[in-house]
């Protein structure tokens, strides 16, 4: 039986960002099952310019919230 090599969370998120996409904590969980996005971003930032911005939204109860969205910055 052949073993399947598991991709690291860092490489999964970096590949997503390199496609020109953004990612938030909720998206990371829904898309990839990654719970601690902040830790993954911290690791990636050691070698890549990852930027963030605060985004305003509304939760399921109609209350205002804000969350961080991460994206690749200009080199």
Secondary structure, 3 states (H helix, E strand, C coil): CCCCCCCCHHHHHHHHHHCCCCEEHHHHHHHHCCCCHHHHHHHHCCCCCEEEEEEEEECCCCCEEEEEEEEECCC
